[in-house]
Amino acid sequence: MRKLQSVLSKYDAPQKAMQAGIYPYFREIDSDQDTVVTIKGKKVLMFGSNSYLGLTNHPRIKEAAKRAIDKYGTGCAGSRFLNGTLDIHIELEEKLAWLVGKDAALCYSTGFQVNLGVVSVLTGRNDYIFLDELDHASIIEGSRLSFSRVFKFAHNDMNALEDKLKRCPAGNLKLIVVDGVFSMEGDIARLPELVCLCDKYDATIMVDDAHSIGVLGENGSGTASHFGLTGKVDLIMGTFSKSLASLGGFIASDKDTINFIKHNSRSLIFSASITPASAAAVLAAVDIMVSEPERIAHLWEITHYALKGFRETGFDTGKSETPIIPLFIRDDVKTLLLTQALLADGVFVNPVVSPAVPKEDSLIRYSLMATHTKEQIDISIEKITRAAKSLGILS
């Protein structure tokens, strides 16, 4: 055995969790991603999905993907930069730019690659990047690839951000990157105050709308639209793997910025382009999202319903105001035990434990789809409450 393998073989945290019966990851699902899924032949209520609009099974989207395969095949066999640009990619980028109110957009193979390739390339060695401490890992990784100096500020704390902005020379570029909806906490970025700070300190703002598209704003167009600040947000990022029922991501901005990114972003230039089926699925999903506003309306109705139900039961849901509802357990072991107990009782939720969050902030991530019913929510709250009481999480 070589030295590297010898070192890595000592990593046994997953094995220990398995032996203790609390390993909660890589759970095999043998059905489609719906409000009810099948695991080992058993029906389970799904409250761990990011399919906020419940579109992954929509017949129009599946048919669009099939037609794209018939026309273009299964892949592009190259990057967008060289042989991998199809007319359907251009059509999709034009539609996404329209959706979020920007001049141009650019598609990547995954949402992670968007943040990796955009955050890393916009600023230089003498410039500054500012990140909310709860930003997604892909934003953090993108900042690490940049030569710029990186500052983190306390979550949604505008005073902390301004204190750091004050320290930077006026002539250098300043890029602020935040999640629109924070993926674990379910709260929304304080965009009006962020925009004011950008104006005051001549900074640029980029909003990651991975969890906002399909949830916030006119036609589900995201955080900037939600606050009426589309013209003041410089870059808008989104993913296809959540509300848009596919795989990939995009960045939208003015034409000059997109032109620069298109010719300098390494995760775009050196990656194969999004598959034709994925692109066609997104096009169909956007059409459904815009033409069926009742989906978003129902999503918000059940969001308020679930939040009220959990809070009345005694759960700490933090500052959530979206379909992402954290149930703070504040104990890693109890969080994992609760997750396993719920799965055994037919409810799928996601545990978030250290080191992803501090131990005192461990939580169950409960997320809603527009296709959930109030009856399903009632059943899940009853089962979660019962399991939490049996574990001493609730009195």
Residue pairs with C-beta under 8 A, 6 or more apart in sequence:
1 9
14 23
14 25
17 23
17 24
17 336
21 340
22 333
22 336
22 337
22 339
22 340
23 336
24 336
24 339
24 340
24 343
24 350
24 351
27 39
27 343
27 348
28 39
28 40
29 37
29 38
29 39
30 38
30 39
30 40
30 41
31 37
31 38
32 56
32 57
33 46
33 49
33 51
33 56
33 57
34 46
34 54
34 56
34 57
34 371
35 45
35 46
35 54
35 369
35 371
35 372
35 373
35 376
36 43
36 44
36 45
36 46
37 43
37 44
37 46
37 348
38 44
39 343
39 348
42 346
43 346
44 343
44 346
44 347
44 348
45 346
45 347
45 348
45 376
45 379
45 380
46 348
46 369
47 347
47 348
47 349
47 366
47 367
47 368
47 372
47 380
48 348
48 349
48 350
48 365
48 366
48 367
49 367
49 369
50 211
50 241
50 242
50 243
50 367
51 242
51 243
51 245
51 369
52 211
52 214
52 215
52 242
52 243
52 299
52 323
52 367
52 368
52 369
52 370
53 214
53 220
53 243
53 245
53 285
53 288
53 289
53 295
53 296
53 299
53 369
53 370
54 295
54 369
54 370
54 371
54 372
55 61
55 243
55 244
55 245
55 285
55 288
55 289
56 245
58 245
58 284
58 285
58 288
60 284
60 287
60 288
61 245
61 246
61 281
61 284
61 285
61 288
62 281
63 284
64 280
64 281
64 283
64 284
65 246
65 277
65 278
65 280
65 281
65 284
66 277
67 280
68 88
68 276
68 277
68 279
68 280
68 281
69 276
69 277
71 276
72 86
72 88
72 276
73 276
74 275
74 276
74 277
75 272
75 275
75 276
76 83
76 84
76 85
76 86
76 272
76 273
76 274
76 275
76 276
77 83
77 84
77 272
78 84
78 272
78 273
79 268
79 269
79 270
79 271
79 272
79 273
80 89
80 107
80 268
80 269
80 273
81 268
81 269
84 272
84 273
85 273
86 273
86 276
86 279
88 276
88 279
88 280
88 283
89 107
89 273
89 274
89 279
91 283
92 107
92 279
92 282
92 283
93 104
93 105
93 106
93 107
93 250
94 105
95 283
95 286
96 105
96 107
96 238
96 250
96 252
96 282
96 286
97 103
97 104
97 105
97 252
99 219
99 221
99 286
99 290
100 209
100 221
100 222
100 224
100 225
100 230
100 236
100 238
100 252
101 221
101 224
101 225
101 230
101 231
102 230
102 236
102 252
102 253
102 254
103 253
103 254
103 255
103 258
104 252
104 253
104 254
104 255
104 258
104 259
105 250
105 251
105 252
105 253
105 258
106 250
106 251
106 252
106 258
106 261
106 262
106 268
107 248
107 249
107 250
107 273
107 274
107 279
108 114
108 117
108 248
108 249
108 250
108 251
108 267
108 268
108 271
108 274
109 247
109 248
109 249
109 271
109 272
109 273
109 274
110 239
110 241
110 247
110 248
110 249
111 138
111 210
111 237
111 238
111 239
111 240
111 241
111 248
111 249
112 138
112 141
112 249
113 249
113 267
113 268
113 271
114 138
114 237
114 239
114 249
114 250
114 251
114 267
115 136
115 138
115 139
115 141
115 142
115 177
115 208
115 237
116 138
116 141
116 142
116 145
116 267
117 142
117 261
117 265
117 266
117 267
117 268
118 142
118 206
118 235
118 237
118 251
118 261
118 265
119 129
119 139
119 142
119 143
119 145
119 146
119 175
119 177
119 206
120 142
120 143
120 144
120 145
120 146
120 265
120 266
121 146
121 260
121 261
121 264
121 265
121 266
122 146
122 173
122 175
122 204
122 206
122 261
123 129
123 146
123 148
123 173
123 175
124 147
124 148
124 173
125 147
125 148
126 148
126 172
127 148
127 149
127 172
127 173
127 174
127 175
128 148
128 149
128 150
128 151
128 168
128 172
128 173
128 174
128 175
129 143
129 146
129 148
129 149
129 150
129 151
129 174
129 175
129 176
129 177
130 150
130 151
130 152
130 153
130 161
130 164
130 165
130 174
130 175
130 176
130 177
130 203
131 139
131 140
131 143
131 150
131 151
131 152
131 153
131 177
131 178
132 152
132 153
132 155
132 156
132 177
132 178
132 179
132 182
132 189
133 152
133 153
133 154
133 155
134 155
134 179
134 182
134 184
134 185
135 177
135 178
135 179
135 208
136 179
136 183
136 208
136 210
139 177
139 179
139 208
143 150
143 177
144 150
148 173
148 175
151 164
153 160
153 161
153 163
153 164
154 160
155 182
155 185
156 187
156 189
156 190
158 190
158 193
158 194
158 197
161 176
161 194
161 197
162 197
162 200
162 201
165 174
165 197
165 200
165 201
165 203
166 201
168 174
168 201
170 202
173 204
174 201
174 202
174 203
174 204
175 203
175 204
175 205
175 206
176 194
176 197
176 198
176 203
176 204
176 205
176 206
177 205
177 206
177 207
177 208
178 189
178 191
178 194
178 205
178 206
178 207
178 208
179 189
179 207
179 208
179 210
179 211
180 188
180 189
180 191
180 207
180 208
180 209
180 210
180 211
180 212
180 216
180 222
180 223
180 224
181 187
181 188
181 189
181 209
181 210
181 211
181 212
181 215
181 216
181 223
181 322
181 324
182 188
182 189
182 211
182 324
183 210
183 211
183 324
184 324
184 326
184 352
184 356
184 357
184 363
184 365
185 318
185 319
185 320
185 324
185 326
186 317
186 318
186 319
186 320
186 321
186 322
186 323
186 324
186 325
186 326
187 318
187 319
187 320
187 321
187 322
188 216
188 223
188 226
188 321
188 322
189 207
189 223
191 207
191 223
191 224
191 226
191 227
191 229
191 233
192 227
192 229
194 205
195 205
195 229
195 232
195 233
197 203
198 204
198 205
198 232
198 234
199 232
204 234
204 235
205 232
205 233
205 234
205 235
206 233
206 234
206 235
206 236
206 237
207 222
207 223
207 224
207 233
207 235
207 236
207 237
208 237
209 216
209 222
209 223
209 224
209 236
209 237
209 238
210 237
210 238
210 239
210 242
210 249
211 242
211 322
211 324
212 222
212 223
212 226
212 238
213 220
213 221
213 222
213 238
213 239
213 242
213 243
213 244
214 220
214 242
214 243
214 244
214 289
214 296
215 243
215 296
215 299
215 322
215 323
216 222
216 223
216 225
216 226
216 322
217 223
217 224
217 225
217 226
218 225
219 225
219 289
219 290
219 293
220 243
220 289
220 290
220 296
221 230
222 236
222 238
223 233
224 230
224 232
224 233
224 236
234 253
234 254
234 257
235 251
235 252
235 253
235 257
236 251
236 252
236 253
237 249
237 250
237 251
237 252
238 244
238 249
238 250
238 252
239 248
239 249
240 246
240 247
240 248
240 249
240 250
240 274
240 278
240 281
240 282
240 285
241 247
241 248
241 249
243 285
243 289
244 281
244 282
244 285
244 286
244 289
245 281
245 282
245 285
246 278
246 279
246 281
246 282
246 285
247 274
247 275
247 278
248 274
248 278
248 279
248 282
251 258
251 261
252 258
253 261
261 268
262 268
263 269
288 295
289 295
289 296
295 370
296 370
298 370
299 323
299 368
299 369
299 370
300 323
302 323
302 368
302 370
302 372
302 373
302 374
302 377
303 322
303 323
303 325
303 368
305 374
305 377
306 325
306 366
306 368
306 377
306 381
307 317
307 320
307 321
307 325
309 377
309 378
309 381
310 317
310 325
310 327
310 366
310 381
311 317
313 381
313 385
313 394
314 385
314 394
314 395
315 327
315 328
315 384
315 385
315 388
315 394
316 327
316 328
316 330
317 325
317 326
317 327
317 328
318 326
318 328
318 363
320 326
323 367
323 368
323 369
324 365
324 366
324 367
325 365
325 366
325 367
325 368
326 352
326 363
326 364
326 365
326 366
327 349
327 363
327 364
327 365
327 366
327 384
328 361
328 362
328 363
329 335
329 338
329 362
329 363
329 364
329 388
329 393
330 359
330 360
330 361
330 362
330 363
331 359
331 362
331 393
332 353
332 354
332 359
332 362
334 362
334 391
334 392
334 393
335 351
335 352
335 353
335 362
335 363
335 364
336 351
336 353
337 391
338 351
338 364
338 384
338 387
338 388
338 391
338 393
339 349
339 350
339 351
339 364
341 387
341 390
341 391
342 348
342 349
342 383
342 384
342 387
345 383
345 387
346 383
347 379
347 380
347 383
347 384
349 364
349 365
349 366
349 384
350 364
350 365
350 367
351 362
351 363
351 364
351 365
352 362
352 363
352 364
352 365
353 359
353 362
354 362
357 363
364 384
366 380
366 384
368 377
385 394
388 394
389 395
